[in-house]
Amino acid sequence: MGEFRPHDRNDLFRFLDWLPPSRAVETPIGPAVYRSERLAARLGLDELYVGLNGYAPERGARNPTGSFKDFEALPTLLDFRERGLKAIILASAGNTARAFAHAATVLDFPAYLVVPEGMLDRLWLPIHPSDAVRLIVIDESRDYAAAIELAARLSVQFGIPPEGGARNVARREGMGTAVLEHARVVGRLPRHYVQAVGSGTGAIAAWEAALRLRQSGQVPGELPVLHLAQNAPFAPIHDAWTRGTPIRPHEDVPGQLARIDRITADVLANRNPPFAVGGGVGDALRATDGTTHAVTNEEIAVARRLFEETEGIPIGTAAGAAVAALGQALAGGRMSRDESVLLHITGNDDALLRRDYALHPIQPWLRLRTDDLAPERIARLADRFA
């Protein structure tokens, strides 16, 4: 295990020695951690740190697409390039596609991005998208799982390397820099870590980063207790953890989609998260004596208002779920008010980006229907992917 010696930089590559790319590039992207006063006081917490990893330059957060997905995209594409790969394909519910589109434009690295049409209004950049961005839209769909299935089939059919999801080391270690930044700023690990999750890859990343810091012997503290938030009534990770039931993404699909339609934080709506796999979300929760929280739309709305009132920054629905979960954990006695907490705000809404930039929509490169997922129909697209 290498030493924990952050570089003298103000971006993600402060932690270059702990990231897969061997070389850094100039970027505004980087984790921001600060000690909360007003929100901490409202909640009665003695030591609350906020990892604000969207776009809020007043707090040192400058991620150009407004979420911590920028942490995964740039290291992943740099890693792909260093390994001699020529393109990438991935599915997204919105935030990830924005981040990879930005990184693809900056690095001129072809990225095929598969998204449901219902998420199309979230696909914009603060710069003009380049021809390296190939946006594939599934018409009349809001189902992230359908996007995942189509991306996998296109990858196999046309030999486009998949991004890898939770198995992507560059992705996990990029997201884990939020915990590394807390260690740099505070000098130890937090006792509790709170984050909203869809796939849960960010939680796995936080757990792995904490493990590496402990193994380095340079950062004191126990492994942080993970508090993972989902939006009820669609909360597969919460249900699997609290009820001990397996996640079955292909059962009762209409019922699952109906529940997804009822939640406001639909970026968290992953029907097949890596829960039961080795090293997955379940293992992370067990290793940290963690817990999960299911929060309602109303709780999210209240939490968003509370955060903006106290911290002065507007946040998105997923981040609102994390704030609501923090309140649940305190009310339920899952943490003490004198214990240290890292609240990971994984993105804010686009109000501040719109204040500072013109946002440019990403135009579809290819539009498909759900019945185009059949292998024989995909084979007909060969000319587009030549």
N, C-alpha and C positions, 0 to 999 in steps of 0.2 A: 504494500500500500504506500503510495507516494505521500510526501508531506503536504500539509494544507498550507500553502503559501500563495495567497491571492496576488495577482499581478497589479501593478499600479495603473489601472485602467478604470474607466467609468462605464463599462458595458459588460455584456455577457462573458466576454473573453477574459475578464478578470480571473475566471476559473478555467482558463484554457488547459491547464495541466490535468484537469479532471473531466475533460470533454474529449470525445473521439476525434474531431478534426485536429490536425497537427499544426495548422496555421490559423491565425485570426484574420478577420477583415474589419474594416471600420464600419461601425453600426451604432445607432442610438439604442439598440435593444439591450436591456439589462434589468436584473431584479432590483426592486426598491423596497427597503424595509425601514420602517420608522416606528418610534414609540408613540402610542396613542395616549392622549390625555382626556379629551372630552368624551369619546365613546367609552373609554375605560371607566371614567367617572360615572357615566350613566349606568353602566352595567355593574359597577362596584368591583371592578378588577384592579388589583394592585399593579400588575405588570402585563400589559397587552401590547404586543407588537403587531403591526399591520404589514403584510407583504402586499403592497399595492402594485400589481403587475399588469396594468393596462396602459392607458395614456392619461397621465395627469402630471404635466411637467412641474407644476407647483410642488409636487411631492417627489420629484425625481424619477417618475415613471414616464418613459418615452417610447413605449412599444408602438410601432407605426400602424398596427391594425387593431389595437385596443384590447388585446388579451395576452395571456401568458403563452398562447400557442406560438407566438413569435419565438419563444425560447426553444421550441422543438424544431421549427421549420428550418431556420438558418443552419444550426449544426448538422441536421440531417442531410440537407443538400450539399453542404461542404464535405461531409463524410462520403456521400455517394460519389461526388466528383473525385475525391482522393482515391476511391476504390475503382475508378475507371468506368463507372456506370454512366449512362448517357441520358437517362430520363427516369421519371418516377410516376407512379399512379397511386391515388388514395381516395377514400371516401370521406365526406364531411357533412356535418349539419350546419356549417356556416363559418365558425371561428377558425377552424383548422384550415379550411380552403382559403380564407383571406390571408392567413399567415404564410401558407405555402405559395400562394400567388405572388405575394410581395417578395418573398425570398427568391422565387423563380425569376421574377423581373429583375431584381438587383443583380443576381448571379448569372442571368441568361442561361438558365438550366431548365429544360422542358419538364413541365409538370402537368399531368392529366388529373383533373379534379372532378370527381363525381359527386353531385349533390342532388337532393330532391328539389323539385320546382318550388315547393313551399318555403324553401330557405333562400331563394334567389335574391330577395331584396336585401340580404345581408352581405351580398358579394360585391364589395367595392374596395378601392385602394386609395390612399392619399397621394399616389403617383399614378401615371398612366400605365395600365397593364401592358406588358409586352407580348409579342407573339409566342413567347415561351409558355404562356398560360393557356392551357387547353381545357376549357370548362365544359363538362358533359352534364347535361341537365336531364333528370327523369321527370317527364311531364306528368302533371296531375298527381304528384306524390309528395308526402311529407315524411316518408318512412326512411330513416337513416339506415335501417337494416337492408333495405332494397338497394341503397347506394353502395353499401359494403359488398353485397352480393355481385352487383354489376362490376364494380372495380376489380374484384377477384377474378371474374370471368374474362374481362378484358385483359388483365395482366397475363393470364395463362394463354389466351388466344393469340395475343400479339407480342408476347415476350417482353412486356414492360415491367421493370422491377417494381414490386409493391413497396410501399412505405414501411409496412411491418407492424403498425399499431403498437401494442404493448410490448412486442418482442424487439422493437427498435431501440437499441441501446442509446443511440444519439438522441432520440426523442426523450427517453426517460432521464438521461443525465442532463439534458438541457433544462427540462422542467425542474429537476432537483436543485438547480441553482438558487431557487427561492430559499431553501433550507441552508445552503452554503452561505448565502448573503446574511441570513440571520446569525449564523455562527461568526461571520466576519464582523458584523456590527455589534453584537451582544457579547460574543466571546464564549458562548456555551449553547447547548441545545435547549429549545423550549420544552416545557413539560407536556404541553398539549399542542396539537396541530389541527386546525379546522379548515376544511375545504369542501366545496360542492363537487360532486363527481358524476360523470356519465359513464365512461368506460372504466374509470378508476385508475387510469394510467398515472395521473398526477399524484395520487396517493401512494402508488407503488414507488414512484420516483422519490417522493419525500422520505419514505421508509428506507429506500436504498441509500439515499444521500446521508441520512442520519447514521445508518450502519457504517458507512465508509468513514464518516467523521469520528465515530467512536473507535473504529479500528486504527485510525491514524494516531490515536493516543494524544492528540493535541487539543481536543475540544471536549470539555467536561459535560456531564449530564447524561441522564438515562434516555433510552429511546422515547421519543415523543409519543404520547397516546394519540392515535388517529381518531378524529371525529369527522365522519364523512356524511355529507348532506345530499339528499335527493328530494325531488318535488313530488309530493303525493297529489293524485293517486297513482302515479307511475313511478315506482321506486323499487326496481328489481334487486338491486344490491342490498338495500335495506331489508326487503322481504326475505331474501336468501339468508342474510345474517341473523335476523331476529327470529325467523320462523324455522330455520334449518331446512328450507325447501330449495331444491335445485332450480336454476334458471333455465326455462325451456322457451327459447325465443320463437320456435316454430309452432308452438301450441297456442290456440286461441288468438291468432294474429289480429282478427277484427276487434276483439276485446282489448288487446294491448294498444292498438292504434286509437281506439276510442278514448282510452285513458290518457294517451299522449296528447290528444286533442284538447284535453281539459287542463293541462298544466301550462304555466307561463314560461318556465325555464326549460323550453323544449330542447335546448342544446345539451341537456343532460339525459335525453331520451335515447339511450343505447339499449336495444333489446337483448344484446348478447355480450355483456361485459366479461372480461377475463377474471371471473370470480373464483372458480374452483381449480384452475390450472396451477401447477406448481409455481411458486413465486408470484401468484396473482393477488387479487384484492383480499380474498379470504385469508391467505397466509399473512399478509401485511397486518390485517386486523388482529389475528391471533397473536402475532409476534409482539404487538404493541399494546395488548389488552385494550384494543380500540372499540369503538362503537359507531353506530350509524343513526341518522336522524331523518325522518320523513317530515317535511314542512309543507304547509299548504300555500296556495297562491296568496291568501290574505296575510299569512305570516311573512311571506317574502315581500309583499308590498309595504308592510309596516317596517320591516328591517331595512329596506332600501331608503325609506324616508328618514329613519333613525340615523343611518350612516351619513347621508347627505347633510342632515342637520348638524351632526357632531363633527364630522371630518371635512365637510365642505366639498365633497367629491360625489358626483352622481355615479351610481354603479348599476350594472346589469342585473338581470333576474337570477343568473347562476350565483353571482357574488352575494345577492340578497339572500339566497338560500343558505349560504355559509354563515352570514350574520344571524339569521334566524336560528340556525343550528347551535350557534354559540349560546344564544339565549336559552335554548332548550337544555343544553348541557349544564348550564349554571342552575336553572330552575330544578332540574332533575338530580342535582348532586353529583354529576359525573365529573366535575372539576371543582376545586376550591378557589375561592376568590383571591387567595394569596399565591396561587401557582402561576407560573409564566405561561403565556399563550401566544402562539403565532397564528393569526387569522389571515388566511391566504385569500385575498381578493383577486380572483383570477382574471378579472376584466371589468371595465366600466362601460357604460353605454357610450354611444358615439358623439354625445353632445360636445365634448371638449375637442375631439378631432374635427368636427364640423366647424367649430369656432376658429381653428387654426389652419385648416386645409380645405381645399375643394376635394370632395370625394368622388372618384371616378368609378362608375359601375363596370363590372367585368361582364363582357358580352359572351353568351354561349357560343362555344365552338361546335357543339353537336347536341342535338336534342333527341331523346329516345322516349319510348313509352315502356310501361312495365312489361307488356307482352313482347318487347324486344329483347328480354333477358334470355330467351331460349337460345341454346348454342348455335342452331342453324341460322338464326337471325343475326347473331353477333358475327358469324363468319362472313356475312355479306358486307361488313364494314371494313374489309381489308384495305380498300383503297384509301380510306381516311387515315389509317394507321400505318401506311407504308413508309 
